[in-house]
Amino acid sequence: MEYILGIDIGTTSVKSIAFSRDGKTLCEYSIPYPISHPFQDWSEQDPEEIATAIFKTVENILRDLSPHIPQTCSFSSAMHSLIAVNEKGEPISPSIIWADNRAAAIAKKIHQENLARAFYTRTGLPVHAMSPFCKLQWIKINQKIIFDGAFKFVGIKEFVFYKLFGIWAVDVSIAAATGLMNIQTRNWDPWILEQVGISAERLSEIVESDRIFYSPALFPALNKVPFVIGGSDGAMANLGTADDTDSLVITVGTSSAARIFVNRPQIDDEMRTFCYYLKDDQWLVGGASNNGGIVMQWLQEDFFYSKVNVPDFINQALQVSPGSDGLIFLPYLLGERAPIWNADAKGILFGLNINHNQAAMVRASLEGVIYCLYSISKPLFEKTTIRKIYATGGFARNELWVQILADIFNLPVLISDTVESSAWGAAKWGMLATKLSGSGETMVKKIYQPDASNHAVYATGFKKFQRLYELFREEFNY
């Protein structure tokens, strides 16, 4: 039996999936891991725990599909993580992930000094606390022993690859999301490194996303199997769903994002969107929100303490009409990235009255997450004609949430055979890198059409959503 192994290192779990060449799932394993918040605005993970989970999922697939081994393995990974390691490759810090806002004051200072545009035009990444660039400066100021003692500063996929191959390498699409790589030269930017106070030797070597490695130390049976380093979860999700330029890919997992592929670099005058390199004719443009499925998890577990299953908790919102009877939720529980890039933003549930119940709050939360994604997408609509949306990630399994997406955007939303598009994108990328033939088509299993009357309600709601943010923006800082 032939299969391709796609490994997606996500924020709250790793998913390893064995695919046939035409994209059918043959075997899959997922192992979760926690996020810790030791202080306000801090979000950390244990890199060793994540690595162990990754290797365990691979072991499980190899066991279940024995004696068959993959033709190739390829990776997708969450962006913006930062780990300090010693010369032995051991972590001397936790993995500081994208949701961490401890460097917010540093990002704010860069904006106040009118330097943000210089960084953005060099890197394609708006200045924000999530970026490893800002996190490095925070460590330098607040954890000098770690900063001075670190042999290298790496991301989670680099940490895993070092365990497998003994080499410090970062693929170019992950490097593009650090705020340290020059978007034109695709090398570490000397001027930016000077601002941080580190040399390029303290970072991994930047390699193309199709770089192949052999002989993983922990899997001797796979010593002749090509391991493709792959790319970021955003790039792989788009590749696994739609790589044309008139399709918007919306992903909602723990966080959420809206992205399109373009064939040349695209910098936004207002610095609302990112621009990441994948290959010569493919650049990923869009934005990510800190607040996706984690909003619903918080609402269910920490606000309502509900013990019902997740689909039933969400589907109670079917009792409430579009617009949630005037209830508006700004779901900025973890600050916000695109398009406002404000780590100080806070959640607001506005318009409550005595008639609102749990179902109304759930619906307002579902709508609020999509309003965030619509805000991110508006700059993309200004430069690109977008005719359809592909929905990926866990939310794509919920019909109500996807219909809300179609109605707010007023565009058809397509659901493909696999909503685990980052893992499938990694597998497709692995086939391209190793020149294995396979299906390049996205098989659509369902299309959600927008409802014009619902869209009219949401158009009014979205305007209020935007006004509320502007009204409260100054208050977020106090």
N, C-alpha and C positions, 0 to 999 in steps of 0.2 A: 504494500500500500504506500502510495506517495502522499506526502503532506509537507506543508510549509508551516513553520512555527512563528506566530506573531506574538510578541511579548509587550504588553502595555503596562508601564510603570505609572500607575495613577496616583492621585492624592491620597485616597483612603483605602485603596486595594491594588493588587497586581492581578492582571488577567493574562493568562497564557492560553492561547487558542491554537489548536491544530486545524489548518484549513486545507481543503483540496485546492487544486490550481484554479478552479472556477469559483472559489469563495464559499463553498459549503463548509460548515463547522463539523469537524469530525470528533473533536474532544476538547474540552475546556476546563480549566481550573481557575478559581479566584480565591485569594486569601486577603482578608482585610488587615489593616493596621491602624493604630490610633493617631490622632493629632493631640499634642499636649499644649496647654496654654498656661505656662507657669506664672505669667504676669499679664496684665492688660496689654493688648496689642501684640503679644508674642504668640507665634504658632510654630511649633517645632515637632520633629519626628526623630526616631532612632534609626540612623542609616543601617546599622547592623540588622535590626529587626526587618527592615524592608528588604535588604539583600537576602536574608534567610527565606523570606516569603517568596521572593522571585525564584530562587533555586528550588524551593519545594514544589512550586507549581510545575516547573520544568521536569523535575523528577517524577511527578505524578503522571504527566503525559507520556513520558518515555516508558514508564511502567505499564500504563494501560494500552499503549500501542506497540509494545514489544512483540516481535523482534524488530519492528520497523523503526527507522530513525528519520528525522526530518531531512529534506533535501537542502533546506537552508533555514536559518533562524534570523529574525530581524526585530528591531526594537522601536518602540515608541515610548516617550517619557514626558511627564509633566515638566514644565519649565520653571526657571527662577529660583531653584533651590541652591543653597550654599552650605558647604561643609568644609571645615578646616581639618586637614589631615597631617600626620607626621610622616617621616621618611619611610616608615614601614607600611604606609597606606592605612593606618588606623585613625579613626575619627577622634579629634580632640575637641570637637564641638558637636552639638546636635545638627541635624539638617534643618536649616531655617528656610521655610517654604514660602510659596507665593503669597499666602494669606497673612504673613507676618508684617506688621506695620510699625515695628520699633524704630525704623529709620525715617519716620514721617517728618521729623523736624529737619533732618538733613535734606530731604527732597524739597521741603518748603523753602529752606534757605537758598537752594540753588535757583528756584523760581524767583525769589525776592531779589537775588543778585543779577537777574536777567541773563543767566547762563543756560537755562533749560533748552532754549532753541539751539544753541551750539552743540549740546550733547545730542539732542534729538536728530538734527540733520546729519551728524556723524554716524549715529547708530541705528536710526529708525525706530528707537524705543523711547517713548515719552518718559520723562524723569518722574519716578514714583518710588515709594518705599519698598515695593516688591522687588525691585531690580537688585541683583547681586552687587552692582556698582554702589548703590546706596548702603546696602548691608555691610559691604567691606569697610566703608567709611565709618559706619557705626561701630563695628568691631575694633577698628583702629583707635577710636576715641574711648570706648567703654570697656573693652576687653583686650588691653594692650598685650598681656601675657600670651593670649591665644594668637593675636595678630602677629606678634614677633616670632612666636614659636612654631607657627604653621609652616610646613614644608610646601604645601600647595593648598589652594582654595578650589574646590571642585563642586560639581552638581551630583545628583544621585545616580545618574546613569554612568557618569565617569567613575564613581566609586564602585559600582557593580562591575564595570568593564575592567577595572584594575584587578579586582578579585579573580576575574576570569582569565585575563591575558597578561597581567603584570605591566600594562602600558597605560600612561595617562593620556587619553585622547577624548576630545569633545567634538561632536558633529557640528557642522556649521549652522544648522538651524537652531540648535540649543545655544550655541555661542552667540547667535544674533539676539537672543533674548536676555543676555546678561547685562546689556548696557555698556559693555567693554569692547565690543568688536566694531570695527569700522565697516559700514555697510558697503563701501566702494571697494576697499582692498581685501575685505574678508579676512583680515588679520586683527590681532589685538591692537587697539589704537594707542600709540605711544603717549599722546597728549592726555588721554583719559587715564591711562595707567599712572601717569605722573601725578594727576590729581589725587589718586588713591594712595600713592606711595608704594607701589609694588612693581616688580619687573615681570615680563612675560614668562620668565622661567618658573614663576610661582603659580602659573596657570597651566592647564592642559594644552597639548598641541591641537590646533584646529584642523579637522580633517573633513573631507567631503562626506555627505550623508550616505554615500554608497560604498564607503571604505569597508573592506572585508578583512576579518580576522579568523585565524585558525587555532586549533588546539586549546580549548578552554580547560583550565587547570582542574576544575571541579567535575568535568564530564569527559573523562578519557575516551568513552565510547563514541564521542562526537568529534574526535580529533581531526577528521577529514571533512567535517561539515562546515561550510562557510557561514560565519556569523557576520551579518551586516549591521553596522552601528545604527543605521536608521536615523530618525529625526524626532522632532518635538511632537507632542500629542496633537497639537493644533494642525501642523502640516500633514501628519499621517491621517488624521480624521478627514481632512479635505481630500487627500489622495484616495482614501478608502471609500469616498462617497461620490464626489464630483470634482473633476479637475478642469472643467470648462470655466469660462470667464463670465457667464451669465447666470451662474447658480451660486446662491448664498448658502453656506453650511452653518447651521445653528446647532451647537452642542450644549446640552445641559447635563452635567454630571454633578460633582460636588460644587464646582464653580460653573460658569457658563461662558460662551463665546460666540461671536459672529465673525465669519472669515470668508474671504474670496481669494482665488488665485488671480494674479495679474502677470503680464509678460514683461514688465519692467518695474524698477523701483517706483514707489508712489508715496510721496511725503505730503502730509496734510498741513496746510498753512496754519491751522489752529491747533496742531499737535494733538488731535483727538484719537488718532489710530496708530497702530504699529505697522512696520513693514519689515518682514523677515525673509531672508534668502533661503531657498531650497535648492534650486539649480539654475542654470543660466537663463532659462526662459520661464521660470516659475518663482514668483515672489508671493508670499502670503501677507495679505493686508486685512486688517480688521481690528478687533478689540476684544478684551476679555473682561468679564465682571467677576468680582470676588464672590458674588451671591447667586448661587444656583440652587441645586438640590439641598445644599446645607441649610437653606432658609426653611424648607419644609421639614427637614430633620429637626431643626431647632424648635419650630412651631409645635411639632408633634411631641417631641420628647421633653423639652425644657419649658414650654409655655403651657401646653394643655395636659402634659403627662398622659397622653393617650396610649393605650396598649393595643389598639386595633392594628390590623396589617396596613401597610403603607397605601396600597391601592384604595382600600375602603376609607382611609383617612382623607385622601385627596378627593375621592369621588363624592364625598358629602357636599362638595362645592357645586354639584349638579343641581342642588336644591335652590341655588341662588342665580339670579339673572345676570347676564353680562353687565359689568360695571359695578358689581357687588353692592348695589343699592347706595351708591355714593361713597363707598369706603375706598380709600386710596392708601396703598402701602408702599413706602419707600424702603426697600429691603436691604439697606446698607448696614448689615450686621457686622461686616468685616471691613468697613470702609469701602472704597470703591476705586476700581481702575478706570477703564474706558467708559465713556469719553470724558468724564469729569476729572479723573486722576486725583481724587481727593481721599487721602487715607483717614481724614478726620470725619468723613461723612458718617452719619448715624441713621439707624432705622427709625421710621416714623409711621405710625398707623393713624391716619387722619380721617376725620369725619364720623367717628363713632357716635352712635345713638343707642337708645334703650332697645331698639328692635334688632340690632345686629347680634348675631350669634356666632358660634364656632364655625359653622359652614361659610358664613360671609367672610370671616377673617381668613379662612383657607383660600377661598376664591380670590380675595384681594391679594393674597400672597402670590398665588399662581400668576395673576395678572401683573403684579409688580415686577416679578422676575422677567417677564416678557417685555414690559415697558423698558426695563434696563437694556435689554437686547435691541429693542427698537431704537433707543437712543444711540447705541453703538453703531447701528447700521445706517443711520441717516447720513453720515459723511460718505459712506460707500455708495449710497444712491445718488449722491451729487456727482460722482465721477464715472459710474458704471451703470449700464442698464441691466437690472436684475429681473429675471422673469419667473424664477421659481426658487423655492427653499428646500433644502434637504435637512431633515431633523435627525440628529444622532444623539447618542448618550441615553442614559436610563429613562429620561423623561419621554422619549419617543415611544415608550410602551404604554403611555397613558393617553387615551383618546381625547379626554377633555383638555388636557394641557396643550396637546398639539393643535386642537381646534382653536384654542385661544390664540396660539401663535399665528395661525392662518388668518384669523379675524383681525388681529391687531395690525399685521403687516399688509393685509389685503392681497395676499399672494397665495397660490397653491403650495401646499407643503407635501413633500414626497417622503415616504418611509421606505428604506431599502431592506433587503433580505436580512442583513445584519446591522443592528444598531451599534454593535461594538466596532465602530468604524476605525478607531485608532489602531486596534490590533490587526484588522484586515488591511488597513493602509500600510502598516509595517510589513505585513506578509507580501503585499503587492510590490512594495519597494524592494524587498528582499529578492523577489523574482526578477525585477528589472535589473538589479545590481548583478545578479548571477546569470542573467540571460536565460532564465527559465520561461517558457511560454505559459500563458495563462489568460484567464478572462480579464479584460479591462473594462467590461461593462458593469454598470450598477443595475442590479435587478430590483425594480420597484414593485413593492407588494401592495401599497395603498397610497392614495392621494386624498388629501383633505382640501376641499375647496373653501374659500372665504365666504362668509355671510355678510352681505352688504349692510344690513341693518345693524348687526353687531359691530361692524367696523365703524359705523357712524358713532355709536356709543363710545367705543374705545378711542376714537380720534379726540373726542371731548375730554375723556379721562386722561389721555396722555398729555394734553396741554396743561391740565391741572397738575399732573405729576411733575412736569417741568417747572411750573410756577412755584410749587411747594419747595422744590430743591433750592431754587433761587432765593426764596423768602427765608429759608432756614440756613443757608450756606454760611453766613457769618456766625450764627449761633453754634455751629458745629465746632468752632475753634475754642469754645469756652467751657 
